[in-house]
Amino acid sequence: MTTNNDSATDIPSHWHASRPRRLIWLFGLLALAALAMWLAFGMLRSMRQRTLIMAVYPEGSLNAKLAKRYQEVLERNDIDLKLVPSAGAVESVARLRDPKSGISIPLVPGGITTKQDSPELVSLGTVFYQPLWTFSRGHLLQEHAQRKGRRISIGPEGSSSRALALELLGRAGLIDQKSTLLLALTPSESAQALIRGEIDAAIFVDGWESPTVQQLLRTNGVTLESLARADALVRITRI
């Protein structure tokens, strides 16, 4: 009686000889498959990447600070946010309405444009509260104060500060271009000039957390002014 213990010896010899070659082919195919998957994922990742261009206010403003935060957050989601300097909201909206500018999105305060003026633009929502600040030395913007010859910074051309100051404070009779020297300084430049006594007042739009606002609130000799009938002024303007 015989057993089948020697069955392994019955396997053809050419099978043993080709086994290393088969393993080499198998590993080669696996390597090619892994390479194909890596290339596919790389292509999908590059296809997901997008580029947005945001108009940003001058350095020292809360707007510029938030834009950099957005840049960091969007980068984690494969979105490249490019920051382009802008004088302010008026210029940013004008460039946003121009399809050749490349601007995708800006942060602007309310009152700069309307649905009728810019029907092609869409608001994504409210981000934060941004007041119109009026800082001066000695309540110089009050109605009873002598304003002739005063030096007041209301922001550069194209900024929301300048547009809103001219409309709101112009209606209140607090500033005019005949009796007042109106300067086109940025908020940070206005703050430094006011602290050094080079100007009499600074008016600009910015958020509470703005480094410029916080610096002026802590500066001795600089006063944060309130306007009489402010609610009424807001109602009769387009702000």
Sequence and secondary structure as in RCSB ss.txt:
>XXXX:A:sequence
MTTNNDSATDIPSHWHASRPRRLIWLFGLLALAALAMWLAFGMLRSMRQRTLIMAVYPEGSLNAKLAKRYQEVLE
RNDIDLKLVPSAGAVESVARLRDPKSGISIPLVPGGITTKQDSPELVSLGTVFYQPLWTFSRGHLLQEHAQRKGR
RISIGPEGSSSRALALELLGRAGLIDQKSTLLLALTPSESAQALIRGEIDAAIFVDGWESPTVQQLLRTNGVTLE
SLARADALVRITRI
>XXXX:A:secstr
   STTGGGGS HHHHHHHHHHHHHHHHHHHHHHHHHHHHHHHHHHHH EEEEEEE  TTSHHHHHHHHHHHHHH
TTTEEEEEEE S HHHHHHHHH TTS   EE   TTS  TTT TT           EEEEESSSTTSTTS  TTE
EEE   TT HHHHHIIIIIHHTTS  TTTEEEE   HHHHHHHHHTTS SEEEEE  TT HHHHHHHT TT EE 
  TTHHHHHHHS  
